[in-house]
Amino acid sequence: MHIQLPLHFTPFPYFRPPPPPPPGPVSLLSGLNPKPSVLVMHFFMVALYGVGRLLLPRPTLRGVWMSVCLLLVASRIILPIIWNEGLRAIFLPKLEPLPKEGIKRVQSKASTRVVT
């Protein structure tokens, strides 16, 4: 449980000045950028930012262990999302098949029965 704490607090300094906040996460949060690849990229950027905070200024054995655990927890969060969306849909969206025109309505068997 103590491993999830660095992952929980990592995003806050990621958005702090002096540099301007990165436009990618802001557009994801506002719904302007629906690309799942940007979500995955920024998710791992935040996780790697947390690893850097654990290992700097001087790496310790505990910091290395917590960094490995942080990456494992981050992977356990994002990999099921990647798996459900599909690798091709996230990383190669241009190769994803286009949706068929119109959605066919399927009638259930209960609605086709005639009640007498």
MIDOSE-1310 file (N, C-alpha, C; in nm, 2 decimals, decimal comma, always signed):
residues 116
mhiq	+0,08/-0,12/+0,00/+0,00/+0,00/+0,00/+0,09/+0,13/+0,00; +0,20/+0,12/+0,06/+0,29/+0,24/+0,07/+0,35/+0,27/-0,07; +0,35/+0,17/-0,16/+0,40/+0,19/-0,30/+0,31/+0,28/-0,38; +0,18/+0,27/-0,36/+0,08/+0,34/-0,43/+0,08/+0,49/-0,39
lplh	+0,14/+0,52/-0,28/+0,14/+0,66/-0,23/+0,22/+0,75/-0,32; +0,35/+0,71/-0,37/+0,42/+0,80/-0,46/+0,35/+0,81/-0,60; +0,28/+0,71/-0,64/+0,21/+0,72/-0,77/+0,09/+0,81/-0,75; +0,03/+0,81/-0,63/-0,09/+0,90/-0,61/-0,05/+1,05/-0,61
ftpf	+0,07/+1,08/-0,55/+0,11/+1,22/-0,54/+0,20/+1,27/-0,66; +0,24/+1,18/-0,75/+0,33/+1,22/-0,86/+0,26/+1,32/-0,96; +0,14/+1,31/-0,99/+0,09/+1,41/-1,10/+0,09/+1,56/-1,05; +0,08/+1,58/-0,92/+0,07/+1,72/-0,88/+0,19/+1,81/-0,92
pyfr	+0,31/+1,76/-0,89/+0,43/+1,84/-0,93/+0,45/+1,84/-1,08; +0,39/+1,74/-1,15/+0,41/+1,73/-1,30/+0,34/+1,86/-1,36; +0,24/+1,91/-1,30/+0,17/+2,02/-1,36/+0,21/+2,16/-1,31; +0,30/+2,16/-1,21/+0,34/+2,29/-1,15/+0,44/+2,37/-1,24
pppp	+0,43/+2,50/-1,23/+0,53/+2,58/-1,29/+0,67/+2,56/-1,22; +0,78/+2,60/-1,28/+0,81/+2,70/-1,37/+0,77/+2,67/-1,52; +0,79/+2,55/-1,57/+0,75/+2,54/-1,71/+0,60/+2,54/-1,72; +0,54/+2,58/-1,83/+0,40/+2,58/-1,85/+0,35/+2,44/-1,85
pppg	+0,23/+2,42/-1,80/+0,17/+2,28/-1,80/+0,17/+2,22/-1,93; +0,21/+2,09/-1,94/+0,21/+2,03/-2,08/+0,07/+2,03/-2,14; +0,06/+2,06/-2,27/-0,07/+2,07/-2,33/-0,14/+1,93/-2,34; -0,07/+1,83/-2,35/-0,13/+1,69/-2,37/-0,23/+1,66/-2,26
pvsl	-0,18/+1,66/-2,13/-0,27/+1,62/-2,02/-0,39/+1,71/-2,01; -0,37/+1,84/-2,03/-0,48/+1,94/-2,02/-0,58/+1,91/-2,13; -0,54/+1,88/-2,25/-0,64/+1,85/-2,35/-0,71/+1,72/-2,33; -0,64/+1,62/-2,26/-0,71/+1,50/-2,23/-0,81/+1,52/-2,12
lsgl	-0,78/+1,60/-2,02/-0,87/+1,62/-1,91/-0,99/+1,70/-1,96; -0,97/+1,79/-2,06/-1,09/+1,87/-2,10/-1,17/+1,80/-2,21; -1,12/+1,69/-2,26/-1,19/+1,61/-2,36/-1,17/+1,65/-2,50; -1,07/+1,74/-2,52/-1,04/+1,79/-2,66/-0,95/+1,69/-2,74
npkp	-0,88/+1,60/-2,67/-0,80/+1,51/-2,74/-0,84/+1,37/-2,70; -0,91/+1,30/-2,79/-0,96/+1,16/-2,75/-0,87/+1,05/-2,79; -0,74/+1,08/-2,82/-0,65/+0,98/-2,86/-0,60/+0,90/-2,74; -0,62/+0,77/-2,74/-0,58/+0,69/-2,63/-0,43/+0,67/-2,62
svlv	-0,36/+0,69/-2,73/-0,21/+0,68/-2,73/-0,15/+0,80/-2,65; -0,21/+0,91/-2,65/-0,16/+1,03/-2,57/-0,19/+1,00/-2,42; -0,30/+0,94/-2,39/-0,33/+0,90/-2,25/-0,22/+0,81/-2,20; -0,19/+0,70/-2,28/-0,09/+0,60/-2,23/+0,04/+0,67/-2,22
mhff	+0,08/+0,76/-2,31/+0,21/+0,82/-2,31/+0,22/+0,91/-2,19; +0,12/+0,99/-2,16/+0,13/+1,08/-2,04/+0,12/+1,00/-1,91; +0,05/+0,89/-1,91/+0,04/+0,81/-1,79/+0,18/+0,75/-1,76; +0,25/+0,70/-1,86/+0,39/+0,65/-1,83/+0,49/+0,77/-1,80
mval	+0,46/+0,88/-1,86/+0,55/+1,00/-1,83/+0,54/+1,04/-1,68; +0,41/+1,03/-1,63/+0,39/+1,06/-1,49/+0,46/+0,96/-1,40; +0,44/+0,83/-1,44/+0,51/+0,72/-1,36/+0,66/+0,74/-1,37; +0,72/+0,77/-1,48/+0,86/+0,79/-1,49/+0,91/+0,91/-1,41
ygvg	+0,82/+1,01/-1,41/+0,85/+1,13/-1,33/+0,86/+1,09/-1,18; +0,77/+1,01/-1,14/+0,77/+0,96/-1,00/+0,90/+0,88/-0,97; +0,94/+0,80/-1,07/+1,06/+0,72/-1,05/+1,18/+0,81/-1,04; +1,19/+0,92/-1,12/+1,29/+1,01/-1,11/+1,30/+1,08/-0,97
rlll	+1,18/+1,11/-0,92/+1,17/+1,18/-0,79/+1,22/+1,08/-0,68; +1,20/+0,95/-0,70/+1,24/+0,85/-0,60/+1,39/+0,83/-0,60; +1,45/+0,84/-0,72/+1,59/+0,81/-0,74/+1,68/+0,93/-0,73; +1,63/+1,05/-0,74/+1,72/+1,17/-0,73/+1,71/+1,23/-0,59
prpt	+1,81/+1,29/-0,54/+1,94/+1,32/-0,59/+2,04/+1,20/-0,59; +2,01/+1,11/-0,50/+2,10/+0,99/-0,49/+2,02/+0,87/-0,48; +2,04/+0,77/-0,58/+1,96/+0,65/-0,57/+2,00/+0,56/-0,45; +1,90/+0,51/-0,39/+1,93/+0,42/-0,28/+1,86/+0,28/-0,31
lrgv	+1,90/+0,18/-0,24/+1,84/+0,05/-0,27/+1,69/+0,06/-0,24; +1,64/+0,13/-0,14/+1,50/+0,14/-0,11/+1,43/+0,22/-0,23; +1,50/+0,32/-0,28/+1,44/+0,40/-0,39/+1,43/+0,32/-0,51; +1,53/+0,24/-0,54/+1,52/+0,15/-0,66/+1,41/+0,05/-0,65
wmsv	+1,40/-0,01/-0,53/+1,29/-0,10/-0,50/+1,15/-0,04/-0,52; +1,14/+0,08/-0,46/+1,01/+0,15/-0,47/+0,98/+0,20/-0,62; +1,09/+0,23/-0,69/+1,07/+0,26/-0,83/+1,02/+0,15/-0,91; +1,08/+0,03/-0,89/+1,03/-0,09/-0,96/+0,89/-0,12/-0,92
clll	+0,85/-0,11/-0,80/+0,72/-0,14/-0,75/+0,62/-0,03/-0,81; +0,66/+0,09/-0,82/+0,58/+0,20/-0,88/+0,55/+0,17/-1,02; +0,65/+0,12/-1,10/+0,63/+0,09/-1,24/+0,54/-0,03/-1,25; +0,55/-0,13/-1,16/+0,46/-0,25/-1,16/+0,32/-0,21/-1,14
vasr	+0,30/-0,12/-1,04/+0,16/-0,07/-1,00/+0,10/+0,01/-1,12; +0,19/+0,09/-1,18/+0,14/+0,17/-1,30/+0,10/+0,08/-1,41; +0,18/-0,02/-1,43/+0,15/-0,12/-1,54/+0,02/-0,20/-1,51; +0,00/-0,23/-1,39/-0,12/-0,30/-1,35/-0,25/-0,22/-1,37
iilp	-0,23/-0,09/-1,37/-0,34/+0,00/-1,39/-0,37/+0,02/-1,54; -0,27/+0,05/-1,62/-0,29/+0,09/-1,76/-0,29/-0,03/-1,85; -0,22/-0,14/-1,83/-0,22/-0,25/-1,92/-0,36/-0,32/-1,95; -0,45/-0,33/-1,85/-0,58/-0,38/-1,88/-0,66/-0,29/-1,97
iiwn	-0,64/-0,16/-1,96/-0,71/-0,06/-2,04/-0,65/-0,08/-2,19; -0,52/-0,09/-2,20/-0,46/-0,11/-2,33/-0,52/-0,24/-2,39; -0,52/-0,35/-2,31/-0,57/-0,48/-2,36/-0,72/-0,47/-2,41; -0,80/-0,40/-2,33/-0,94/-0,39/-2,37/-0,97/-0,31/-2,49
eglr	-0,89/-0,20/-2,50/-0,90/-0,11/-2,62/-0,85/-0,18/-2,75; -0,74/-0,25/-2,73/-0,67/-0,32/-2,84/-0,55/-0,24/-2,87; -0,44/-0,32/-2,90/-0,31/-0,25/-2,93/-0,32/-0,17/-3,06; -0,39/-0,22/-3,15/-0,40/-0,15/-3,28/-0,47/-0,02/-3,27
aifl	-0,58/-0,02/-3,19/-0,66/+0,10/-3,17/-0,59/+0,20/-3,10; -0,49/+0,17/-3,01/-0,42/+0,27/-2,93/-0,30/+0,32/-3,00; -0,22/+0,22/-3,05/-0,09/+0,26/-3,11/-0,09/+0,28/-3,26; -0,18/+0,22/-3,33/-0,19/+0,23/-3,48/-0,33/+0,26/-3,52
pkle	-0,39/+0,37/-3,48/-0,53/+0,40/-3,50/-0,57/+0,41/-3,65; -0,47/+0,44/-3,74/-0,50/+0,45/-3,88/-0,52/+0,31/-3,94; -0,48/+0,21/-3,88/-0,50/+0,07/-3,93/-0,63/+0,01/-3,88; -0,69/+0,08/-3,79/-0,82/+0,03/-3,73/-0,93/+0,03/-3,84
plpk	-1,00/-0,08/-3,85/-1,11/-0,07/-3,95/-1,21/+0,03/-3,92; -1,27/+0,09/-4,03/-1,37/+0,19/-4,02/-1,50/+0,13/-3,97; -1,58/+0,20/-3,90/-1,71/+0,15/-3,86/-1,80/+0,14/-3,98; -1,89/+0,04/-3,98/-1,98/+0,02/-4,09/-2,09/+0,13/-4,08
egik	-2,14/+0,16/-4,20/-2,24/+0,27/-4,20/-2,37/+0,22/-4,15; -2,42/+0,30/-4,06/-2,55/+0,26/-3,99/-2,54/+0,14/-3,90; -2,62/+0,14/-3,81/-2,63/+0,02/-3,71/-2,76/-0,05/-3,74; -2,74/-0,18/-3,76/-2,86/-0,26/-3,79/-2,93/-0,29/-3,65
rvqs	-3,06/-0,28/-3,65/-3,14/-0,30/-3,53/-3,17/-0,45/-3,53; -3,14/-0,51/-3,42/-3,17/-0,66/-3,40/-3,29/-0,67/-3,31; -3,39/-0,75/-3,37/-3,51/-0,77/-3,29/-3,49/-0,89/-3,20; -3,54/-0,88/-3,08/-3,53/-1,00/-2,99/-3,64/-1,09/-3,02
kast	-3,62/-1,22/-2,98/-3,73/-1,32/-3,01/-3,85/-1,29/-2,93; -3,84/-1,22/-2,82/-3,96/-1,19/-2,74/-4,05/-1,09/-2,81; -4,00/-1,00/-2,89/-4,08/-0,90/-2,96/-4,14/-0,95/-3,09; -4,09/-1,07/-3,14/-4,15/-1,12/-3,26/-4,26/-1,22/-3,24
rvvt	-4,28/-1,26/-3,11/-4,39/-1,36/-3,08/-4,53/-1,29/-3,09; -4,62/-1,36/-3,14/-4,76/-1,31/-3,15/-4,84/-1,37/-3,03; -4,89/-1,28/-2,95/-4,97/-1,32/-2,84/-5,12/-1,32/-2,88; -5,18/-1,44/-2,86/-5,33/-1,45/-2,90/-5,41/-1,47/-2,78
